[in-house]
């Protein structure tokens, strides 16, 4: 590697995954691109990671972000994993268009993967070009950062660059490279990769690594494998509850997109629901609604059962005992999900205490929203001003029929209207990445190289719970003719 220059970003890498056996990954450098240009650096995240944003913006920094230069201390690699995709098992997937540059140790001691997406072919590319079109890069930047600002665990966007090259999808499109930051890129599919090969030694090594990285207290448990699995179950239960509370539809909840850390990962054909409907699907390839909004808790639990199958030989020597321990841990999913989801629903209604009929009250509202085409995000945001919420219903009397019960419930709370309003506005966002706005920003960038809307949205979505005068149009659902009903993964 060339000698480091004064302006090259200085990473503090400690590459623990690269120290695992060679069958865990393929070691290779990113493929350089023709003429990289910076689109955006996430300065706040860079500083949290202990990186200099100005160094990332420099020509040397852009070269790193594009994959043209490996930073000092980096050990680039593509990770191996398998996965169930729409229910069908694929024994080898792996990073087909992503390369892990290294693991950055931040000033606070936290460890974060720094990964390039769209960085060229790998041994796992399966005849793909290993590249990313600019549109999916911008979508992942906007949506992943919006999720983080909403308070939902998610991989983060450090930077986006254009490549000066085109990629061929349905047509020629400008290429991009996305720099993703994650607690790790361990997935359910990572465990499936070794289980499918009956590589028990590899499974044990992976389990020990995952425990050390994500759940060190599990190592002290009577059965570390069971304690680890129970932790993954709890994290995923809490995560999917948070998705539902903001109307998020992941779109491609394969086991290789289910993270061990409990972060939202792989923002492909994802979108946010507008009119409330549990059957909402956006992904163009989800023909049967497997990953519809309302199915997401069931699918997460199904994915976790696949992880349990991988862990059986590590849970106990006796198969019957192993199954019992797996089921015991997995049985914690439903109560953990319901506790997180129900608590979140209460907060969305401004309820600070618990009463037996609270969830029925919320479900009644959701039913009336579905029957009246009410926008999910705005209906909850405007509850603090009920007259605005009422106007979202095709039949305002449907809201009135519910609001009386809600007001009587609020009377038993005791909180002042000001306190309740502030509490509700802290959990009911004013702004989400509405799909037609995301697509407009992408179209401007792809068709005209105009990133104005992209930057405006990125700034706006960093403060989703704040009223932002002058940007009210970003809060509105799509008008007739503006709706975006299908999204695409971009591979």
Secondary structure, 3 states (H helix, E strand, C coil): CCCCCCCCCCCCECCCHHHCCHHHEEECCCCCCCCCEEEEECHHHHHHCCCCHHHHHCHHHHHHHHCCCCCCCCCCEEECCCEEECCEEECCCCCCCEEEEEEEECCCCCEEEEEEECCCCCCCCCCCCCCEEHHHHHHHHHHHHHHHHCCCCECEEEEEEEEEEEEECCCEEEEEEEEEEECCCCEHHHHHHHHHCCCHHHHHHHHHHHHHHHCHHHHHCCCHHHHHHHHHHHHHHHHHHHHHHHCEECCCCCHHHCECCCCECCCCCCEECCECCCCCCCECCCCCCCCCHHHHHHHHHHHHHHHHHHHHHHHCCCHHHHHHHHHHHHCHHHHHHHHHHHHHHHHHCCCCCCCCCHHHHHHHHHHHHHHHCCEHHHHHHHHHHHHHHHCCCCCHHHHHHHHHHHHHHHHCCCCCHHHHHHHHHCCCCCCCCCHHHHHHHHHHHHHHCCCHHHHHHHHHHCCCCCCCCCCHHHHCCCCCCCCCCCECCCC
